[in-house]
């Protein structure tokens, strides 16, 4: 087994991974990721003890304990491009020996849960609902760069989606699945679940238009109206496709649970959703 060269695995003089700025010994197996840097402090405020803090660029890391569980909370910033960095570097921290630069013979399986906000696509789901992602349809391109295994169910569902929804002609979507093990833990009567759209931007890629017209004006309506058996699209955000695709390919468990802050079909927005975010943080910490 050849060592990973310094151009591919970049480790600084303090033994820290290039972007996240943390060392293998700083990481726990249970990880909560959030987009917003300020949300890291909101999560760690629930910890019984904080044992480590670090910020490098937009990546803020806190490590601590909650009811006996060791947990890392990490900000990713916005978008699947940042998720590509975060998941690859978390896996490197867990599964590569930084002294020899070689892959560890025994692999660590991480549990990664995204807490965030999202837009709602189902007009029957009220704003401030908790929404758990079962699958993510990637309208970004990150998942296409990696070799990933698929199965008959994913292949069939993606085929049905491509038949029914209207996308700009140059977009090739991919489908990734959340961890069923984690989803069983986070599902409850308080939660809505379904397929999530992961977009590569906030405006046009999510069907919003201000001064620029859309290439496919009916995209959002066609997504909201999709149905295949029990499968429906429930929400859209900007991270889950890469999170699910890369985590599953690397052997980690990952899911996402968000507060729906805007119902796009009803054109409603939750003006003060921070109390609901705190409620979701508590919900996740009790189940992670």
N, C-alpha and C positions, 0 to 999 in steps of 0.2 A: 504494500500500500504506500503510494507516494505521498509526501506531505503536500498540503495546500500551499501554493506559493504566496508570497507577500502581496502580490498584485491582486489576488482573489480573496484571500482572508487577511484583512488589514487590521493589525493589532498595534496599538500605540505603545509608547515607552513605559506606560504604567500597567500594561497587560490588559487594556480595555479594548473591546470591540469598537470599530471605527465610528459608527454613527451613534449608537446607543450610549457609548461611553461607560459601560459597566463591565465587570469581570465575571467569569463563570461562577465564582463563589458568592457573587451578589444576587444570583438568580434563585427563585423558588420554582417548584413544579406547578403551583397554582398561580395563574397570571390573569389579571384584569387589564384590558386595554381600553383607553378612552381617547377620543380625538382631541379634546380640549385640554391644554396644559393645566388650567385652573381646576379641572375636574379631578385631577390626581389628588390634590389636597382634600377635596370633598370626600373621596373614597377613604383616604388614609385617616381622616378625622374619626372614622368609626373603629380604627384599629385599637386594640388594647395597648399595643406598644409599637412604636416606629423604630426600626433598627438601622435603617439605611436611607439616605436621600442623595440624589444626584440629578443634575441637569446638564445636558449637552445638546446644543441647538434646541430644537423643539421637543426633544425627547426627555421628559421628566420621569424619573423613577423613584418610587418609594417602596420600601420593603418593611413588612411588619407582621404582627400576629393578630388574629381575630378568632376568639373562642378556641384557642389552641391550634389554629391553622396558620401556617406560614404562607403569606400572600405577597406577590409583587403587583403593584399597579403602575402602569406605564402609559404615557401619552404618545400617540402616534402621529398627530397632525391629521390633516384631511387628505383622503384619496387613496386609491389602490397602489399608487406608486410608493407612498410611504409604507403601506402594509407590506409590500415586497421587501423593503429594507428590514422592517421590524421582524417579520417571521423568519427570514433567512438568518438574521443575526441572533434571534432568540434560539433557533435551532443550533447554530454554531456554538453558542455559549453552553448549551446542554449536551452536545454530542461530538464536539471536537476538542482534543487535548491541545491547549494553547502553547504548551511547551514543545511538543513534538510536531504540532500542526497536522496531526493525523486523526482520522475518525476514530472515536471510541469503539471498542469491540462490543460493549454493552450500551444499548440506546436508552435514553430517557424519554418518556412520553409526557409532554406538557399538556396541561389543561388551560385553554385560552378562551376567555369570555370577553366579548366586546360589549360595553355599556355605552349607549349613545342616544341620539335622537334621529328621527326619520319622518318622512312624509307618508301619509296613509293613502292607499289607493281604493280601498273598499269604503263606499259611502256610508255603510252601516256601522263602521267602527268609529266610535267617538274619539276626539282628540284627548290626549293624555292617557290613552290606553297603553299597556305593555304589549309589545309585539315581539314574538320569538320567531327567528328565521329557521325554516326547515331546509330550504334550498336557497341558493342565490344565483340569479341570472346575471352574468357579467357582460355589461356593455362596454367595459374597458378592454384592454388587450393583454393584461398581465398573465392570465392563465394560459394563453396561447404559447408562451415562451418556454413552458416546462412540459416534460413527459409526465403524464398523469394517467392512472388507470381509470376506466369508467365501467359501468355495468349496464345491463339491459334496461333497467328501470330509468336510469339517467338518460340513456340514449333515446328511449321512447318519449320521455317527457320533453326533452329538448326538441325532438322532431315535431311534437304537437305544438309547442310554443312557436317554433319558426313558421308553422303553417298558419297560425292564427293572428300573430301580432305584426304590426307594421313598424319597421325600423328604417332609418336612412339606408340607402342601398349599399353603402360600403361597410356597414357594421356587421361583424360576424360574432354572435354571442356565444358564450360557453356557460355550462351549468355545473355548479358545485354544490355539495351536500354538507350540511352541518353534522356535527357528531350526534348520533341518535342517543348515545349514552348520556351526554350532557343535557340534551333536550328533554329526556325523561326526568331529569333532576329539576329542570327549570320550568317545566310545564305545570299549569294549574288552572283553576277556574278564573283566576285573575288575568290570564294571558290569552291573547289572540295569536294564532300561528298560521304560517303559509309560506309562499315564495316571496323572496325579496328581490327587487331590482337593484343592482349596484351600477351606478352611473359614473362616467368619467368626469363629470362636472356638475355644477349646481343649477345652471340656467338651461340652455338648450338641451343638454343631455338628459335633463329631467323634465323636458317638455315645457319649460318656462320660456316665455318670450317677452322681452321689453321692446327695444328698438330693432333688433335683428329678427327677421322672419325665420321660422323653422323649416328645415328641409323636409320633415315628415310631420305635418300638423296633427295627424290622427294617431300618433304613436301612443300617447298616454291613454287615450280612450280605449284603444285596442288592447293594451296591457291590462287595464282595469276590468275589461269585459271578458278576458280569457278564462276558460274553464276546461279542465280535462279531468274527468272523474271528480275526486274531492280536491284536486289541486287548483288553487287560485293565487293570484298575486295579491298581497296584502299591503306591502309598503315598499318604499324606495329610499336608498341612502347611497353612500359612496365608498364603502370599504369591504363588504362581506364576501364578494366574489373571490378576491385574492386571498382573504383570510381563510375561507373554507378550502379553496383549491390547493394552496401551498401547505396548509396545516395537514390536510389529509394525505397529501403526497409524501410528506415527511414523517408521517406516523404519529401526529399529534391530534388531540381532541380539541375542536373549536366550535363555538357557537356565538350568536349575537342576540341580545335582547335590548330593545330600544323603547323609548317613550315616543309615541306618535304626537308630534307637535303641530302638524298641519294636515287637514284632510283636503287633499287636492281636488277631489270630486265635488265636495261641498264648499270649497274655497274658504275654509275656516282655519284660523290659527290660534294656538294657545298662547296668550300673552304672558302668563306667569307660570311656567312649567317647572321651575327650579324645585319646589317642594316635591313634585312627582319624581324628579331625578333622584332626590335623596331617598325617597321611598323605594325606588328601583335599586339603588345601591345596597340598601339594607336587605332587600329581597335576594339579591345575587350573593351577597356575603354569607347569608344564612344557608345557601344551597351549594356554594362552590366547594 
